[in-house]
Amino acid sequence: MHKNKYDYASDFDEWYREDINSMVDKDFNHPSVIMYSIGNEVSEPYQERGVEFKKHICTQRRH
C-alpha cells in the first residue's frame, strides 16, 4: 500500500529481494534493525497479506 504518491510501494515487488540482501549484508550483526525494517516496509502488518508476506521475506535465501 502506498503511504504517499512517490513512496517505495511502486518498486517494492521488483526490488525487495535485492534490498533485503543488501540490508542483511550491512546489518547482519544487528538483527533488530532487520526485523524493524521488515515490519516498517510492509504497511499491512495486521492484514493476512502482510503477515504472509513477512513470513515469505523472512524465509528467503540468498542465491
PDB file of N, H, CA, C and O in Angstrom:
ATOM      1  N   MET A   1       0.852  -1.182   0.000  1.00  0.00           N
ATOM      2  CA  MET A   1       0.000   0.000   0.000  1.00  0.00           C
ATOM      3  C   MET A   1       0.890   1.236   0.000  1.00  0.00           C
ATOM      4  O   MET A   1       1.911   1.284   0.686  1.00  0.00           O
ATOM      5  N   HIS A   2       0.497   2.207  -0.760  1.00  0.00           N
ATOM      6  H   HIS A   2      -0.333   2.168  -1.317  1.00  0.00           H
ATOM      7  CA  HIS A   2       1.251   3.462  -0.793  1.00  0.00           C
ATOM      8  C   HIS A   2       0.975   4.293   0.460  1.00  0.00           C
ATOM      9  O   HIS A   2      -0.165   4.407   0.911  1.00  0.00           O
ATOM     10  N   LYS A   3       2.030   4.860   1.000  1.00  0.00           N
ATOM     11  H   LYS A   3       2.956   4.767   0.633  1.00  0.00           H
ATOM     12  CA  LYS A   3       1.901   5.816   2.099  1.00  0.00           C
ATOM     13  C   LYS A   3       1.768   7.220   1.532  1.00  0.00           C
ATOM     14  O   LYS A   3       1.118   8.079   2.127  1.00  0.00           O
ATOM     15  N   ASN A   4       2.383   7.448   0.382  1.00  0.00           N
ATOM     16  H   ASN A   4       2.911   6.750  -0.102  1.00  0.00           H
ATOM     17  CA  ASN A   4       2.216   8.692  -0.365  1.00  0.00           C
ATOM     18  C   ASN A   4       2.480   8.397  -1.841  1.00  0.00           C
ATOM     19  O   ASN A   4       2.903   7.295  -2.191  1.00  0.00           O
ATOM     20  N   LYS A   5       2.236   9.361  -2.686  1.00  0.00           N
ATOM     21  H   LYS A   5       1.892  10.256  -2.402  1.00  0.00           H
ATOM     22  CA  LYS A   5       2.277   9.158  -4.134  1.00  0.00           C
ATOM     23  C   LYS A   5       3.633   8.659  -4.657  1.00  0.00           C
ATOM     24  O   LYS A   5       3.671   7.878  -5.608  1.00  0.00           O
ATOM     25  N   TYR A   6       4.728   9.092  -4.058  1.00  0.00           N
ATOM     26  H   TYR A   6       4.698   9.726  -3.286  1.00  0.00           H
ATOM     27  CA  TYR A   6       6.058   8.790  -4.584  1.00  0.00           C
ATOM     28  C   TYR A   6       6.879   7.858  -3.695  1.00  0.00           C
ATOM     29  O   TYR A   6       8.109   7.893  -3.746  1.00  0.00           O
ATOM     30  N   ASP A   7       6.240   7.044  -2.899  1.00  0.00           N
ATOM     31  H   ASP A   7       5.241   7.016  -2.857  1.00  0.00           H
ATOM     32  CA  ASP A   7       6.995   6.191  -1.985  1.00  0.00           C
ATOM     33  C   ASP A   7       7.482   4.913  -2.679  1.00  0.00           C
ATOM     34  O   ASP A   7       7.326   4.753  -3.889  1.00  0.00           O
ATOM     35  N   TYR A   8       8.051   4.046  -1.923  1.00  0.00           N
ATOM     36  H   TYR A   8       8.178   4.176  -0.940  1.00  0.00           H
ATOM     37  CA  TYR A   8       8.715   2.829  -2.414  1.00  0.00           C
ATOM     38  C   TYR A   8       7.745   1.738  -2.853  1.00  0.00           C
ATOM     39  O   TYR A   8       8.162   0.773  -3.493  1.00  0.00           O
ATOM     40  N   ALA A   9       6.468   1.867  -2.526  1.00  0.00           N
ATOM     41  H   ALA A   9       6.129   2.651  -2.006  1.00  0.00           H
ATOM     42  CA  ALA A   9       5.496   0.808  -2.820  1.00  0.00           C
ATOM     43  C   ALA A   9       5.464   0.430  -4.301  1.00  0.00           C
ATOM     44  O   ALA A   9       5.257  -0.736  -4.635  1.00  0.00           O
ATOM     45  N   SER A  10       5.662   1.383  -5.169  1.00  0.00           N
ATOM     46  H   SER A  10       5.830   2.330  -4.897  1.00  0.00           H
ATOM     47  CA  SER A  10       5.634   1.092  -6.607  1.00  0.00           C
ATOM     48  C   SER A  10       6.782   0.194  -7.039  1.00  0.00           C
ATOM     49  O   SER A  10       6.651  -0.537  -8.021  1.00  0.00           O
ATOM     50  N   ASP A  11       7.895   0.231  -6.335  1.00  0.00           N
ATOM     51  H   ASP A  11       8.002   0.825  -5.538  1.00  0.00           H
ATOM     52  CA  ASP A  11       9.089  -0.529  -6.693  1.00  0.00           C
ATOM     53  C   ASP A  11       9.333  -1.738  -5.800  1.00  0.00           C
ATOM     54  O   ASP A  11      10.228  -2.539  -6.071  1.00  0.00           O
ATOM     55  N   PHE A  12       8.546  -1.876  -4.738  1.00  0.00           N
ATOM     56  H   PHE A  12       7.819  -1.225  -4.518  1.00  0.00           H
ATOM     57  CA  PHE A  12       8.811  -2.890  -3.719  1.00  0.00           C
ATOM     58  C   PHE A  12       8.888  -4.298  -4.292  1.00  0.00           C
ATOM     59  O   PHE A  12       9.854  -5.012  -4.023  1.00  0.00           O
ATOM     60  N   ASP A  13       7.901  -4.717  -5.069  1.00  0.00           N
ATOM     61  H   ASP A  13       7.116  -4.138  -5.287  1.00  0.00           H
ATOM     62  CA  ASP A  13       7.874  -6.088  -5.579  1.00  0.00           C
ATOM     63  C   ASP A  13       9.091  -6.411  -6.441  1.00  0.00           C
ATOM     64  O   ASP A  13       9.585  -7.539  -6.426  1.00  0.00           O
ATOM     65  N   GLU A  14       9.564  -5.443  -7.175  1.00  0.00           N
ATOM     66  H   GLU A  14       9.163  -4.527  -7.187  1.00  0.00           H
ATOM     67  CA  GLU A  14      10.714  -5.661  -8.062  1.00  0.00           C
ATOM     68  C   GLU A  14      12.038  -5.694  -7.309  1.00  0.00           C
ATOM     69  O   GLU A  14      12.942  -6.437  -7.691  1.00  0.00           O
ATOM     70  N   TRP A  15      12.169  -4.906  -6.250  1.00  0.00           N
ATOM     71  H   TRP A  15      11.434  -4.303  -5.939  1.00  0.00           H
ATOM     72  CA  TRP A  15      13.467  -4.696  -5.621  1.00  0.00           C
ATOM     73  C   TRP A  15      13.635  -5.272  -4.217  1.00  0.00           C
ATOM     74  O   TRP A  15      14.750  -5.257  -3.695  1.00  0.00           O
ATOM     75  N   TYR A  16      12.569  -5.784  -3.577  1.00  0.00           N
ATOM     76  H   TYR A  16      11.663  -5.797  -4.001  1.00  0.00           H
ATOM     77  CA  TYR A  16      12.707  -6.143  -2.163  1.00  0.00           C
ATOM     78  C   TYR A  16      13.762  -7.219  -1.922  1.00  0.00           C
ATOM     79  O   TYR A  16      14.456  -7.170  -0.907  1.00  0.00           O
ATOM     80  N   ARG A  17      13.901  -8.184  -2.820  1.00  0.00           N
ATOM     81  H   ARG A  17      13.337  -8.224  -3.645  1.00  0.00           H
ATOM     82  CA  ARG A  17      14.901  -9.248  -2.603  1.00  0.00           C
ATOM     83  C   ARG A  17      16.324  -8.672  -2.566  1.00  0.00           C
ATOM     84  O   ARG A  17      17.101  -8.980  -1.663  1.00  0.00           O
ATOM     85  N   GLU A  18      16.646  -7.851  -3.535  1.00  0.00           N
ATOM     86  H   GLU A  18      16.015  -7.600  -4.268  1.00  0.00           H
ATOM     87  CA  GLU A  18      17.981  -7.242  -3.569  1.00  0.00           C
ATOM     88  C   GLU A  18      18.189  -6.317  -2.367  1.00  0.00           C
ATOM     89  O   GLU A  18      19.264  -6.297  -1.767  1.00  0.00           O
ATOM     90  N   ASP A  19      17.165  -5.566  -2.027  1.00  0.00           N
ATOM     91  H   ASP A  19      16.292  -5.582  -2.514  1.00  0.00           H
ATOM     92  CA  ASP A  19      17.275  -4.651  -0.883  1.00  0.00           C
ATOM     93  C   ASP A  19      17.473  -5.405   0.428  1.00  0.00           C
ATOM     94  O   ASP A  19      18.267  -4.987   1.271  1.00  0.00           O
ATOM     95  N   ILE A  20      16.760  -6.509   0.602  1.00  0.00           N
ATOM     96  H   ILE A  20      16.115  -6.849  -0.083  1.00  0.00           H
ATOM     97  CA  ILE A  20      16.924  -7.294   1.832  1.00  0.00           C
ATOM     98  C   ILE A  20      18.318  -7.893   1.895  1.00  0.00           C
ATOM     99  O   ILE A  20      18.955  -7.870   2.948  1.00  0.00           O
ATOM    100  N   ASN A  21      18.800  -8.429   0.779  1.00  0.00           N
ATOM    101  H   ASN A  21      18.283  -8.447  -0.077  1.00  0.00           H
ATOM    102  CA  ASN A  21      20.164  -8.980   0.774  1.00  0.00           C
ATOM    103  C   ASN A  21      21.191  -7.911   1.137  1.00  0.00           C
ATOM    104  O   ASN A  21      22.117  -8.182   1.901  1.00  0.00           O
ATOM    105  N   SER A  22      21.044  -6.729   0.610  1.00  0.00           N
ATOM    106  H   SER A  22      20.291  -6.509  -0.012  1.00  0.00           H
ATOM    107  CA  SER A  22      21.973  -5.631   0.931  1.00  0.00           C
ATOM    108  C   SER A  22      21.883  -5.261   2.407  1.00  0.00           C
ATOM    109  O   SER A  22      22.902  -5.038   3.060  1.00  0.00           O
ATOM    110  N   MET A  23      20.664  -5.198   2.928  1.00  0.00           N
ATOM    111  H   MET A  23      19.836  -5.379   2.397  1.00  0.00           H
ATOM    112  CA  MET A  23      20.477  -4.834   4.330  1.00  0.00           C
ATOM    113  C   MET A  23      21.072  -5.906   5.251  1.00  0.00           C
ATOM    114  O   MET A  23      21.713  -5.576   6.249  1.00  0.00           O
ATOM    115  N   VAL A  24      20.866  -7.176   4.924  1.00  0.00           N
ATOM    116  H   VAL A  24      20.345  -7.444   4.113  1.00  0.00           H
ATOM    117  CA  VAL A  24      21.424  -8.249   5.745  1.00  0.00           C
ATOM    118  C   VAL A  24      22.946  -8.216   5.699  1.00  0.00           C
ATOM    119  O   VAL A  24      23.601  -8.399   6.726  1.00  0.00           O
ATOM    120  N   ASP A  25      23.516  -7.983   4.517  1.00  0.00           N
ATOM    121  H   ASP A  25      22.984  -7.834   3.684  1.00  0.00           H
ATOM    122  CA  ASP A  25      24.979  -7.862   4.421  1.00  0.00           C
ATOM    123  C   ASP A  25      25.499  -6.735   5.314  1.00  0.00           C
ATOM    124  O   ASP A  25      26.524  -6.881   5.980  1.00  0.00           O
ATOM    125  N   LYS A  26      24.793  -5.630   5.319  1.00  0.00           N
ATOM    126  H   LYS A  26      23.960  -5.512   4.778  1.00  0.00           H
ATOM    127  CA  LYS A  26      25.234  -4.455   6.072  1.00  0.00           C
ATOM    128  C   LYS A  26      24.963  -4.597   7.574  1.00  0.00           C
ATOM    129  O   LYS A  26      25.793  -4.197   8.390  1.00  0.00           O
ATOM    130  N   ASP A  27      23.813  -5.160   7.940  1.00  0.00           N
ATOM    131  H   ASP A  27      23.138  -5.484   7.276  1.00  0.00           H
ATOM    132  CA  ASP A  27      23.372  -5.158   9.340  1.00  0.00           C
ATOM    133  C   ASP A  27      23.286  -6.543   9.963  1.00  0.00           C
ATOM    134  O   ASP A  27      22.507  -6.747  10.894  1.00  0.00           O
ATOM    135  N   PHE A  28      24.069  -7.501   9.472  1.00  0.00           N
ATOM    136  H   PHE A  28      24.702  -7.335   8.716  1.00  0.00           H
ATOM    137  CA  PHE A  28      23.932  -8.872   9.973  1.00  0.00           C
ATOM    138  C   PHE A  28      24.194  -8.991  11.471  1.00  0.00           C
ATOM    139  O   PHE A  28      23.697  -9.927  12.098  1.00  0.00           O
ATOM    140  N   ASN A  29      24.937  -8.098  12.047  1.00  0.00           N
ATOM    141  H   ASN A  29      25.340  -7.338  11.537  1.00  0.00           H
ATOM    142  CA  ASN A  29      25.180  -8.122  13.495  1.00  0.00           C
ATOM    143  C   ASN A  29      24.107  -7.377  14.282  1.00  0.00           C
ATOM    144  O   ASN A  29      24.193  -7.268  15.505  1.00  0.00           O
ATOM    145  N   HIS A  30      23.108  -6.871  13.588  1.00  0.00           N
ATOM    146  H   HIS A  30      23.038  -6.961  12.594  1.00  0.00           H
ATOM    147  CA  HIS A  30      22.053  -6.089  14.226  1.00  0.00           C
ATOM    148  C   HIS A  30      20.681  -6.592  13.780  1.00  0.00           C
ATOM    149  O   HIS A  30      19.989  -5.892  13.039  1.00  0.00           O
ATOM    150  N   PRO A  31      20.269  -7.788  14.212  1.00  0.00           N
ATOM    151  CA  PRO A  31      19.001  -8.353  13.742  1.00  0.00           C
ATOM    152  C   PRO A  31      17.788  -7.488  14.062  1.00  0.00           C
ATOM    153  O   PRO A  31      16.788  -7.559  13.349  1.00  0.00           O
ATOM    154  N   SER A  32      17.846  -6.683  15.101  1.00  0.00           N
ATOM    155  H   SER A  32      18.659  -6.625  15.681  1.00  0.00           H
ATOM    156  CA  SER A  32      16.702  -5.821  15.415  1.00  0.00           C
ATOM    157  C   SER A  32      16.475  -4.796  14.307  1.00  0.00           C
ATOM    158  O   SER A  32      15.333  -4.431  14.027  1.00  0.00           O
ATOM    159  N   VAL A  33      17.555  -4.328  13.674  1.00  0.00           N
ATOM    160  H   VAL A  33      18.482  -4.624  13.902  1.00  0.00           H
ATOM    161  CA  VAL A  33      17.426  -3.383  12.557  1.00  0.00           C
ATOM    162  C   VAL A  33      16.703  -4.054  11.403  1.00  0.00           C
ATOM    163  O   VAL A  33      15.825  -3.460  10.778  1.00  0.00           O
ATOM    164  N   ILE A  34      17.076  -5.291  11.126  1.00  0.00           N
ATOM    165  H   ILE A  34      17.790  -5.774  11.634  1.00  0.00           H
ATOM    166  CA  ILE A  34      16.462  -6.028  10.024  1.00  0.00           C
ATOM    167  C   ILE A  34      14.986  -6.273  10.309  1.00  0.00           C
ATOM    168  O   ILE A  34      14.151  -6.030   9.439  1.00  0.00           O
ATOM    169  N   MET A  35      14.645  -6.742  11.494  1.00  0.00           N
ATOM    170  H   MET A  35      15.324  -6.939  12.201  1.00  0.00           H
ATOM    171  CA  MET A  35      13.249  -7.032  11.810  1.00  0.00           C
ATOM    172  C   MET A  35      12.414  -5.758  11.832  1.00  0.00           C
ATOM    173  O   MET A  35      11.281  -5.753  11.350  1.00  0.00           O
ATOM    174  N   TYR A  36      12.959  -4.679  12.384  1.00  0.00           N
ATOM    175  H   TYR A  36      13.880  -4.683  12.776  1.00  0.00           H
ATOM    176  CA  TYR A  36      12.219  -3.418  12.366  1.00  0.00           C
ATOM    177  C   TYR A  36      11.959  -2.967  10.931  1.00  0.00           C
ATOM    178  O   TYR A  36      10.858  -2.527  10.600  1.00  0.00           O
ATOM    179  N   SER A  37      12.967  -3.077  10.096  1.00  0.00           N
ATOM    180  H   SER A  37      13.862  -3.434  10.365  1.00  0.00           H
ATOM    181  CA  SER A  37      12.831  -2.623   8.719  1.00  0.00           C
ATOM    182  C   SER A  37      11.801  -3.431   7.953  1.00  0.00           C
ATOM    183  O   SER A  37      11.025  -2.874   7.178  1.00  0.00           O
ATOM    184  N   ILE A  38      11.786  -4.739   8.164  1.00  0.00           N
ATOM    185  H   ILE A  38      12.417  -5.192   8.794  1.00  0.00           H
ATOM    186  CA  ILE A  38      10.786  -5.573   7.506  1.00  0.00           C
ATOM    187  C   ILE A  38       9.390  -5.140   7.939  1.00  0.00           C
ATOM    188  O   ILE A  38       8.501  -4.984   7.102  1.00  0.00           O
ATOM    189  N   GLY A  39       9.199  -4.951   9.213  1.00  0.00           N
ATOM    190  H   GLY A  39       9.922  -5.078   9.893  1.00  0.00           H
ATOM    191  CA  GLY A  39       7.889  -4.529   9.717  1.00  0.00           C
ATOM    192  C   GLY A  39       7.512  -3.135   9.268  1.00  0.00           C
ATOM    193  O   GLY A  39       6.332  -2.844   9.068  1.00  0.00           O
ATOM    194  N   ASN A  40       8.478  -2.289   9.113  1.00  0.00           N
ATOM    195  H   ASN A  40       9.436  -2.525   9.276  1.00  0.00           H
ATOM    196  CA  ASN A  40       8.225  -0.913   8.716  1.00  0.00           C
ATOM    197  C   ASN A  40       7.858  -0.810   7.242  1.00  0.00           C
ATOM    198  O   ASN A  40       7.063   0.054   6.871  1.00  0.00           O
ATOM    199  N   GLU A  41       8.406  -1.656   6.405  1.00  0.00           N
ATOM    200  H   GLU A  41       9.051  -2.358   6.706  1.00  0.00           H
ATOM    201  CA  GLU A  41       8.156  -1.576   4.969  1.00  0.00           C
ATOM    202  C   GLU A  41       6.831  -2.182   4.548  1.00  0.00           C
ATOM    203  O   GLU A  41       6.245  -1.745   3.558  1.00  0.00           O
ATOM    204  N   VAL A  42       6.348  -3.170   5.269  1.00  0.00           N
ATOM    205  H   VAL A  42       6.824  -3.525   6.074  1.00  0.00           H
ATOM    206  CA  VAL A  42       5.073  -3.786   4.925  1.00  0.00           C
ATOM    207  C   VAL A  42       3.999  -3.049   5.711  1.00  0.00           C
ATOM    208  O   VAL A  42       3.877  -3.216   6.925  1.00  0.00           O
ATOM    209  N   SER A  43       3.226  -2.237   5.009  1.00  0.00           N
ATOM    210  H   SER A  43       3.325  -2.102   4.023  1.00  0.00           H
ATOM    211  CA  SER A  43       2.279  -1.357   5.717  1.00  0.00           C
ATOM    212  C   SER A  43       0.980  -2.049   6.093  1.00  0.00           C
ATOM    213  O   SER A  43       0.101  -1.415   6.678  1.00  0.00           O
ATOM    214  N   GLU A  44       0.832  -3.310   5.782  1.00  0.00           N
ATOM    215  H   GLU A  44       1.546  -3.825   5.307  1.00  0.00           H
ATOM    216  CA  GLU A  44      -0.360  -4.063   6.141  1.00  0.00           C
ATOM    217  C   GLU A  44      -0.021  -5.095   7.217  1.00  0.00           C
ATOM    218  O   GLU A  44      -0.340  -6.270   7.032  1.00  0.00           O
ATOM    219  N   PRO A  45       0.609  -4.715   8.334  1.00  0.00           N
ATOM    220  CA  PRO A  45       1.140  -5.705   9.268  1.00  0.00           C
ATOM    221  C   PRO A  45       0.087  -6.594   9.914  1.00  0.00           C
ATOM    222  O   PRO A  45       0.400  -7.712  10.325  1.00  0.00           O
ATOM    223  N   TYR A  46      -1.133  -6.132  10.009  1.00  0.00           N
ATOM    224  H   TYR A  46      -1.387  -5.225   9.675  1.00  0.00           H
ATOM    225  CA  TYR A  46      -2.161  -6.930  10.672  1.00  0.00           C
ATOM    226  C   TYR A  46      -3.150  -7.536   9.693  1.00  0.00           C
ATOM    227  O   TYR A  46      -4.089  -8.218  10.104  1.00  0.00           O
ATOM    228  N   GLN A  47      -2.955  -7.300   8.413  1.00  0.00           N
ATOM    229  H   GLN A  47      -2.192  -6.746   8.079  1.00  0.00           H
ATOM    230  CA  GLN A  47      -3.796  -7.932   7.406  1.00  0.00           C
ATOM    231  C   GLN A  47      -3.149  -9.253   7.015  1.00  0.00           C
ATOM    232  O   GLN A  47      -1.929  -9.389   7.097  1.00  0.00           O
ATOM    233  N   GLU A  48      -3.934 -10.212   6.598  1.00  0.00           N
ATOM    234  H   GLU A  48      -4.926 -10.101   6.532  1.00  0.00           H
ATOM    235  CA  GLU A  48      -3.401 -11.528   6.259  1.00  0.00           C
ATOM    236  C   GLU A  48      -2.300 -11.430   5.202  1.00  0.00           C
ATOM    237  O   GLU A  48      -1.291 -12.127   5.302  1.00  0.00           O
ATOM    238  N   ARG A  49      -2.478 -10.579   4.197  1.00  0.00           N
ATOM    239  H   ARG A  49      -3.298 -10.013   4.116  1.00  0.00           H
ATOM    240  CA  ARG A  49      -1.468 -10.422   3.147  1.00  0.00           C
ATOM    241  C   ARG A  49      -0.133  -9.959   3.735  1.00  0.00           C
ATOM    242  O   ARG A  49       0.920 -10.471   3.355  1.00  0.00           O
ATOM    243  N   GLY A  50      -0.170  -9.013   4.643  1.00  0.00           N
ATOM    244  H   GLY A  50      -1.025  -8.597   4.951  1.00  0.00           H
ATOM    245  CA  GLY A  50       1.053  -8.510   5.263  1.00  0.00           C
ATOM    246  C   GLY A  50       1.752  -9.548   6.116  1.00  0.00           C
ATOM    247  O   GLY A  50       2.977  -9.665   6.076  1.00  0.00           O
ATOM    248  N   VAL A  51       0.987 -10.302   6.886  1.00  0.00           N
ATOM    249  H   VAL A  51      -0.008 -10.208   6.918  1.00  0.00           H
ATOM    250  CA  VAL A  51       1.557 -11.354   7.733  1.00  0.00           C
ATOM    251  C   VAL A  51       2.228 -12.417   6.861  1.00  0.00           C
ATOM    252  O   VAL A  51       3.352 -12.835   7.138  1.00  0.00           O
ATOM    253  N   GLU A  52       1.543 -12.844   5.818  1.00  0.00           N
ATOM    254  H   GLU A  52       0.630 -12.503   5.593  1.00  0.00           H
ATOM    255  CA  GLU A  52       2.105 -13.867   4.939  1.00  0.00           C
ATOM    256  C   GLU A  52       3.338 -13.352   4.203  1.00  0.00           C
ATOM    257  O   GLU A  52       4.301 -14.095   4.011  1.00  0.00           O
ATOM    258  N   PHE A  53       3.315 -12.103   3.798  1.00  0.00           N
ATOM    259  H   PHE A  53       2.533 -11.500   3.955  1.00  0.00           H
ATOM    260  CA  PHE A  53       4.467 -11.557   3.082  1.00  0.00           C
ATOM    261  C   PHE A  53       5.676 -11.439   3.998  1.00  0.00           C
ATOM    262  O   PHE A  53       6.798 -11.695   3.562  1.00  0.00           O
ATOM    263  N   LYS A  54       5.479 -11.061   5.250  1.00  0.00           N
ATOM    264  H   LYS A  54       4.567 -10.854   5.605  1.00  0.00           H
ATOM    265  CA  LYS A  54       6.608 -11.011   6.198  1.00  0.00           C
ATOM    266  C   LYS A  54       7.216 -12.390   6.378  1.00  0.00           C
ATOM    267  O   LYS A  54       8.438 -12.531   6.432  1.00  0.00           O
ATOM    268  N   LYS A  55       6.362 -13.418   6.471  1.00  0.00           N
ATOM    269  H   LYS A  55       5.369 -13.304   6.427  1.00  0.00           H
ATOM    270  CA  LYS A  55       6.886 -14.782   6.581  1.00  0.00           C
ATOM    271  C   LYS A  55       7.714 -15.123   5.344  1.00  0.00           C
ATOM    272  O   LYS A  55       8.792 -15.707   5.452  1.00  0.00           O
ATOM    273  N   HIS A  56       7.207 -14.759   4.184  1.00  0.00           N
ATOM    274  H   HIS A  56       6.331 -14.285   4.097  1.00  0.00           H
ATOM    275  CA  HIS A  56       7.920 -15.014   2.925  1.00  0.00           C
ATOM    276  C   HIS A  56       9.274 -14.311   2.919  1.00  0.00           C
ATOM    277  O   HIS A  56      10.287 -14.919   2.572  1.00  0.00           O
ATOM    278  N   ILE A  57       9.298 -13.052   3.295  1.00  0.00           N
ATOM    279  H   ILE A  57       8.475 -12.558   3.577  1.00  0.00           H
ATOM    280  CA  ILE A  57      10.546 -12.282   3.319  1.00  0.00           C
ATOM    281  C   ILE A  57      11.558 -12.939   4.263  1.00  0.00           C
ATOM    282  O   ILE A  57      12.736 -13.068   3.932  1.00  0.00           O
ATOM    283  N   CYS A  58      11.088 -13.345   5.425  1.00  0.00           N
ATOM    284  H   CYS A  58      10.131 -13.240   5.694  1.00  0.00           H
ATOM    285  CA  CYS A  58      11.993 -13.902   6.437  1.00  0.00           C
ATOM    286  C   CYS A  58      12.547 -15.273   6.063  1.00  0.00           C
ATOM    287  O   CYS A  58      13.545 -15.713   6.633  1.00  0.00           O
ATOM    288  N   THR A  59      11.915 -15.946   5.120  1.00  0.00           N
ATOM    289  H   THR A  59      11.103 -15.589   4.657  1.00  0.00           H
ATOM    290  CA  THR A  59      12.396 -17.280   4.755  1.00  0.00           C
ATOM    291  C   THR A  59      13.161 -17.286   3.434  1.00  0.00           C
ATOM    292  O   THR A  59      13.572 -18.350   2.969  1.00  0.00           O
ATOM    293  N   GLN A  60      13.357 -16.129   2.828  1.00  0.00           N
ATOM    294  H   GLN A  60      13.024 -15.265   3.206  1.00  0.00           H
ATOM    295  CA  GLN A  60      14.093 -16.046   1.568  1.00  0.00           C
ATOM    296  C   GLN A  60      15.555 -16.419   1.801  1.00  0.00           C
ATOM    297  O   GLN A  60      16.142 -16.077   2.828  1.00  0.00           O
ATOM    298  N   ARG A  61      16.108 -17.102   0.862  1.00  0.00           N
ATOM    299  H   ARG A  61      15.631 -17.380   0.028  1.00  0.00           H
ATOM    300  CA  ARG A  61      17.520 -17.466   0.929  1.00  0.00           C
ATOM    301  C   ARG A  61      18.277 -16.733  -0.168  1.00  0.00           C
ATOM    302  O   ARG A  61      17.762 -16.510  -1.263  1.00  0.00           O
ATOM    303  N   ARG A  62      19.492 -16.370   0.148  1.00  0.00           N
ATOM    304  H   ARG A  62      19.910 -16.551   1.038  1.00  0.00           H
ATOM    305  CA  ARG A  62      20.355 -15.709  -0.850  1.00  0.00           C
ATOM    306  C   ARG A  62      20.743 -16.710  -1.909  1.00  0.00           C
ATOM    307  O   ARG A  62      20.959 -17.889  -1.628  1.00  0.00           O
ATOM    308  N   HIS A  63      20.829 -16.228  -3.120  1.00  0.00           N
ATOM    309  H   HIS A  63      20.654 -15.270  -3.348  1.00  0.00           H
ATOM    310  CA  HIS A  63      21.260 -17.092  -4.234  1.00  0.00           C
ATOM    311  C   HIS A  63      22.592 -16.638  -4.745  1.00  0.00           C
ATOM    312  O   HIS A  63      23.129 -17.232  -5.680  1.00  0.00           O
TER     313      HIS A  63
END
